[in-house]
Amino acid sequence: MHYARISDRLGGLGSDKWAVHLKARAMKEAGTPILELTIGEPDVDPDPILADVVASALAEGRIGYSNGRGEPSLLDALSKRYTARTGRPVGPENIVCFPGTQTALFAVMLTLVEAGDAVLVGDPLYATYEGVIRSTGAVMVPVPLKPEDGFHMRADILEQAITPNAHVLLLNTPHNPTGAVLTAEELAAIGAVCRRHDLWIIADEVYEELIFGGDFASPLDNEVLAARTISVSSISKSHAAPGFRSGWAVGPAEFCARLLPVAETMLFGNQPFIADATAAAIERPSGVSTALRASLKRRAALLVDGLSSVPGIACAMPEAGMFAFADVSASGLSGEAFALGLLEAQHLAVMPGSSFGAEADSFIRISLTVPDADIVEAARRIGHFAASLTSRKTAAGA
């Protein structure tokens, strides 16, 4: 039977990247108690305003068709939010709403590139980025993010990676999986490279409200870069509501006009009752992000401290987000082998770095979205597993 080439391009880029997570879930369902630190799902209840407005909207019959761009109330709330953030007028013509950041990324990428084009992206990278890029027929060009740079993208390394067919830089700050947060100065230098080579910038900013210290910076907020920047985000992290699937893209009006029919062909609008709740939520400070940010920072510090004396493990304090990123290369195992061994021996599930790019092969990603006691226990189990590897090496050399 005939299949479209997209199914070949995406082979191995979907749930295959979550194989360790899925194995842990299967073990748990079979009765093995698993401490799961794989995915970034907030462990707090969603912002209370979301449920209240959804209930009211459903009672009011807000279940009809929407329009392709987004409900007027949500467009208005987003316009006010981004106008205040950027200091420039941002209107509904600059916005298209989507069911979540992932959908926004897919549609934005589909609007900008196709077969024969290339997209630059920092490596390590979020697990779905390669699929988003390859779905269009474009190729992914990794830009190495080095541990010695704190995984911050460097403008000079970006410039070296640019190919003649490159048209887009997919940028993620705050960064998943490393927790790196780019400064305004770093973004200006990166933006200067993009201007010289006429690159679009897609900025995934879903962790904007989960920075542990300092200020958030965006290329969209840089007046010089705004004309080539599309920002995508959602309420999944900021309002602890990943299941609501409510996100958006913000960018130049001409781009959004071209994006709109792509979005309409895919979805033709998202749910009015969820749009109403999203609008109410982003019109005010998040009811959960301050406490969530504090707990994530505290847990990151607990984990880093707990791993500080573990042989074969190096774990730096992340600058933001829901994860810690630990280098296990000194253990003698790859990140994948370490994660699988840790699951089997200690019933602790973490993500192997290989799910996040070639530069992450010797790392594991550890979710911080569990109670403090579980973080301490996770560090203890990682320590036990690392010690067992050291014992095996000693025995083998005896």
Buried (B, 14 or more C-beta within 10 A) or exposed (E): EEEEEEEEBBEEBEEEBBBBBBBBBEBBEEEEEBBBBBBBBBBBEBBEBBBEBBEBBBEEEBEEEBBBBBBEBBBBBBBBBBBEBBEEEBBBBBBBBBBBBBBBBBBBBBBBBEEEBBBBBBBBBBBBBBBBBBBBBBBBBBBBBEBEEBBBBBBEBBBEBBEEEBBBBBBBBBBBBBBBBBBBEBBBBBBBBBBEBEBBBBBBBBBBBBBBEEEBBBBBBBEEBBEBBBBBBBBBBBBBBBEBBBBBBBBBEEBBEEBBEBBBEBBEBBBBBBBBBBBBBBBEEBBBBEEBBEBBBBBBBBBBBBBEEBEBBBBBBBBBBBBBBBBBBBBEBBBBBBBBBBBEEBBBBBBBBBBBBEBBBBBBBBBBBBEEEBBBBBBBBBBBBBEEBBEEBEEEEE
